[in-house]
Amino acid sequence: MWHDPIVEELHKQGRELAAKFNYDVHALGRYYQERQKLENRPVVSRKPRLIKDSQTIHQKSTMHSALNE
């Protein structure tokens, strides 16, 4: 298998950062938002979107699961 040293380094840094925050995705998100503020970058926050038709979503999920069996 071919290994790209740049990709390997990015993965290594990602693992180290995840470990630093005890694999807490919310803490990691807050960390990145704080970095954005310090670097005068826009922080994007959006309201949650409601699912209009949860039955359709469930049907698609069930259908997808059945196809993968």
Residue pairs with C-beta under 8 A, 6 or more apart in sequence:
17 28
18 28
21 27
21 28
21 31
33 43
35 41
36 42
36 43
37 43
51 57
